[in-house]
Amino acid sequence: MTSLGRIGAVAAVAALAGPGAQAQESSNRVAADTDWSVFVEDSPRECWAVSAPKETVNTRDGQPVQVNRGDILLFATYRPGSSTPEISFTGGYPFASDSTVALTIGSNEFQLFVDDQWAWAGSSEEDQRILAAMRSGAEAELVARSSRGTDTQDTFSLFGFTAATEEAQRQCAEE
């Protein structure tokens, strides 16, 4: 997902999740029947399924703490001609630079590489394995560490994930 697409995605999903949302921020939303929504951006063409977490736990030294985090979102992004989406995550804070994000779906575990506030799989083959696990799973748990040393655990429902990714892929296949 391009930087501009990510900014638009975050603004659009923030409009879904936050109070006082303004309709114009989510004008590219094309589907939202479940825990996942689908958005389409035209320039450059990108289509994504996205969700906010159902539960978030923040700890420091093993103790729960209150912290300010930005938008926490899990994405599956398609581009024209792609049958496998890019799986990405933003935790709402800069990740510790020498860390990875642990993604667990059922008994499947994956490591996402970090760059500032974003985390991705290491390859399209890994994206494909994550996609398969997400389509057959009930929830995804992402565990990460912030640059300030806060440990976070975000749990996402996968209810509607398969339908949302199929719709995002279909939207990006259209001319």
Order of alpha helices (4+ residues) and beta strands (2+ residues): alpha-beta-beta-beta-beta-beta-beta-beta-beta-beta-beta-alpha-beta-beta-alpha
